[in-house]
Amino acid sequence: MAQKYFDPKPTRYPFPEQTDQHYLVVKKDRGYVFDESYPYVDESKPFLRKRKLVGLLLRLIVFPMTRVKLSLRIKGKKNIRKYREVINGGAIGVSNHVNMWDYLAILAALKPKKPAILAWGKNINGESGTLMRLVGGIPIPDHDLKATKVFLEESENHVKNGGFLQIYAEGSMWEYYAPIRPFKTGAAYYAVKCGRPIIPMAFSYRKPTKLRRLFGPLGSLTLTIGEPIYPNPDLKGQKAQDELTIRVHDEVCRLASIEPEKNPYGALFHNDKRVDYYQ
């Protein structure tokens, strides 16, 4: 049975003019420099021991708390089970980004698989950076060609070696925003370069109960997981990336109970401006 579409239509957040921009204020700077010497995919034994301990805490404490905090429901886990072998061969996850803790929902949905998650560098350097790093966060280097080369090599190898790479293709987090914003082609780049599929996922909303609204949330979250989408083998380069991105964006819309043609944004990001569709 399809979930009834609910749009929280938030007005309390200062959504930026451009759809990929951040409005979250990160107050702390831990001082890490994301250059060519930074271990983007850290496989050192001390770090992996810490990740193992954090993984235990996630299962025992954090995942149950996440379900309560977000009033989370996960749909489509049968696709994780059905395509377990495909996913274990390496895959890229793509979803919209609507809550600063929604990455915990993705971790819960994929367990026992431990995904790497591409993240805004300021977040990794910020207040929650230690947790984000230990659950798989990889900072995206900014304006540094040498660092970007190392970052791409390590993240590509992660996928080629059977890892799962989660990408928020909209480029930023907008809380409780229902439309699916335009996607950048980074996820498709990995899929085409590594020859692996994209697993589409979508966060959508359910109308919160009166009791839940007293505590502030504008909507209860549902994460829906789709089936793998593969690159078109007849296309190459940027054409392949664009075509795949369009198909993935359309599917994420459908998973969020939005007909692609009725979504207020196109599929591909071209410095798009915010559409004030409900104001």
HELIX and SHEET records of a PDB file:
HELIX    1   1 LYS A   45  LEU A   57  1                                  13    
HELIX    2   2 LEU A   58  VAL A   62  3                                   5    
HELIX    3   3 PHE A   63  LYS A   69  1                                   7    
HELIX    4   4 LYS A   77  LYS A   82  1                                   6    
HELIX    5   5 ARG A   84  ASN A   88  1                                   5    
HELIX    6   6 ASP A  102  LEU A  110  1                                   9    
HELIX    7   7 GLY A  121  ILE A  124  1                                   4    
HELIX    8   8 GLY A  129  LEU A  134  1                                   6    
HELIX    9   9 LEU A  145  LYS A  160  1                                  16    
HELIX   10  10 GLY A  186  CYS A  194  1                                   9    
HELIX   11  11 LYS A  210  ARG A  213  1                                   4    
HELIX   12  12 GLY A  237  LEU A  255  1                                  19    
HELIX   13  13 PRO A  260  LYS A  262  5                                   3    
SHEET    1   A 7 ARG A  73  LYS A  75  0                                        
SHEET    2   A 7 SER A 220  ILE A 225  1                                        
SHEET    3   A 7 ILE A 198  ARG A 206 -1                                        
SHEET    4   A 7 ALA A  91  SER A  95  1                                        
SHEET    5   A 7 PHE A 164  TYR A 168  1                                        
SHEET    6   A 7 ALA A 116  TRP A 120  1                                        
SHEET    7   A 7 GLY A 137  ILE A 140  1                                        
END                                                                             
